[in-house]
Amino acid sequence: MNFISSLEKAFQEKSNTENAFAMAKYMRNHFLFFGIKTDDRRQIFKEICKENQKEIIENIREIALQLFAKKERELHYCAIEIVIKYGKGNYKKEDIKLIEKFLITNSWWDSVDTISKFILGEYLLEFPLETEKVVERFSNSTNMWLNRSVILFQLGYKHKTNFDLLISECEKHKISSEFFIQKAIGWALREYAKTNPDAVRNFVNQTNLKPLSKKEALKNIS
């Protein structure tokens, strides 16, 4: 596809070995990088999207999957941003399969957190009747990143947050020894505390959360 080849060529031309080394090290060497900083990457991405908008709109899912299969992390970010930008309001019920594939492929906190909030969260707003089924399946998975996604997907929901569902997930995973699960519990509760601090404080005080989860949850509550 012209869009993908153009994007790869532009990123290769702007690649920076020193930055790439530092970025890979920050991500514990899980991924290769071109070494393009976020603002520069987004500007290049924006320009090439504008030049290939028709192709992207007609092939959102295929393009995103192809980009996510590449080695370089910047292309994974672009795949996610394409789905966020062009998928919103246009999801199909079967897109949960695509979302799950993104969550379990090239998984690390940076991709999973963005997908959880801006893609899974938006999808479930568009298909609320799918929420219970999706949350149950992801929550019961042996894949830690799927577990994390259903703790975090309501980030930004504010007054739309299903607090009963959130605390149910926190209760379910509170004994996890996984750093990323403990952190997710605290983060999700801290975010909802901006809307309802009393509810979060009461839950935390009445629940035997891991110290990290508790600390994160109460961070901004006086």
N, C-alpha and C positions, 0 to 999 in steps of 0.2 A: 504494500500500500504506500502511496506517495507520502502520506502524512508521517508514517513511521520512519521511512527512509530519510525524509527531510529532517525529522527531529533528531534522529541518530547522528546524521551528518553534522548538524548544527552543534550538538553537544560535543561531538568529537573535536570539532574545531575550537571549542571553548574549554576543552579539558585542561586540567591543571594537576600535574602529578603530585605536587606538594600538598595541595588541598585534598586530593583523592586519598593520600596516605593518612592524613589526619582524620578525615571523615570515616574511613574504614576502621581506624583504631577506635574512634568514639563509639562505633557500632560493634565493637568487639570482633572486628574482622569477619562478620557474618556476610558482608556484601562487598562487591566491587563498586567503585564510584568513578565517575568522570572527573569529579573534583570541582563541580560548579556550585557556587553558593546559591542559597534559596532565591534571593531576589533576582539574580541573573537567570537562574533556571526558569523561573516563572515568566520572566519577560520574553525569553526565547520561546517558551511554550505558548504563550499568548499570541505571539506573532505568527507562529506556524499553524496554530489552531485557526486563526483568522483566515489564513490562506487556504485552509483545507476544511472549512467548516461543513460543507455539504457532505464530504466523504465521512467525516466524523459522525455527524448526525445519523447517517444511513447505516453506520457500522459501529455504533458505540461499544457494544459488548465484545465483538470480535477484536476491535482495536485494543480495548482494555486488556483482554486476555493475552494478546500477542505481546503487548508491552510488559505485562506482569511476568511473562516467561523469559524476559531478557535477563542478562546478568547484572547490569548496572542499576543501582538503587534509584538514581534519578528517574529512570524510565518507569519504575514501579510507582513512584510518586505521581508521575504524569498519568498513569493508568487510573489511579485513584481519583485524581482531580477531574479527569474526563467523566467518570461515572457520577461524581458529585455535581458537576456543572450541567451535564446533558441528561443525566438520568432522573433528576428531581422532577417529580410530577409526571414522569413517563415510565415508571416501573411497571413490570408485569409480575403477576403472582409468582411465576416460576423463577424470577430473578433471585430468589433466596438461595438457589443452588449456586449462582454466580457469586453472590456475597459470601457464602460459606467457603467457596474455593479461594477467594481472595484472603479470607481470614486465616486459612490453614496453609497458604502458600507463601513462601518467603516471609514467614511470620516473625515479627519483632514488635516491640511496643509502639514504635513510630507509625507503622502501617496499621496495626490492629486498632490502636486508639482512634485514628482518623476514620477508618472504615466503620468502627462501632458507632461513633457519634453521628457522622455525616451521611453514612450510607445505610447501615442497618437501622439506625434510629429513624431516618427519613422513610425508609421502606415500611417500617412497622406503623408509622403515622398514616401512611397511604393504605396499608392493609391491616388495620387494627385487629381484625378477627383472626389473623395469623399469629398474633403475639404469643398467646399461651402455648401454642404448639411449637413455635420456634424457640422460645425461651426454655421450654422443657427439654427439647432435643439438644440444644447447645449446652445447657447447664449440666445435663447428664453425660455429656461427652467426656472421653478420656483426654481430649485435646484441651490443654490449659488455656489456649488463646480463645477458643470458643466459649469457655467458661467466663473468661474476662470480658468478652464482648457483650454478654447479656447482663453483666453487672454495670457496664458503662453505657449501654445504648441510650439510656434516658438523659445523659448529660445534655443540658440545654433545654430540656423539656419544661423546666420551671414548674408552673402551676399545672401543667399537663402530666406531671410525673405520677405514676402509679406507685405510691410510697409503699403500699402493702407488698407489691411485687418486688420492689427494691430491697426491702428488709428481709423478704423471704429468701432472696438470693444471697444476701449478706449472712443470714443465719446458716444457710446451706453450706457456704464455703468458708465460714469463719475459722475453721480449724486447719485450713490449708497451710502448709509450710512454704508454699510458693510465694516468693517476694511479690511477683506481679499480680497475684490474687489479693494478697493482703493490702497492697498499695491501691488496687482498684476499688476495694471496699471502702477504704478511707476517702478516696477521691470522689466516688459517687455520693457518699454521704455528705462530704464537705460541700459539694456543689449544690445538693438539695437544701443544705442548711442556709443558703442564701435566700431561699424561698420560705423555709419553715424551720428556723433554728431550734425552736422548742421541741419539735418532733424528733429531730436528729439527736439533740442532747438527751432526751428521755430514752430513746432507743439505745444509744451508746452506754448510758449509765446502767441500763437494765440488761445489757448483753455482754457476755464474756468474749469480747473481741481480742484479737492479737494486739499487742502494744502498738505496732506500726499502724494498723487500721484505726485504732482509737485515736492515736496522735494526729493522723491525717484528718480524720472526721471532725475533730474539735478544734482544728488549727485556727479558724477564724471566728469561733464562738467565744464571746467574753464570759 
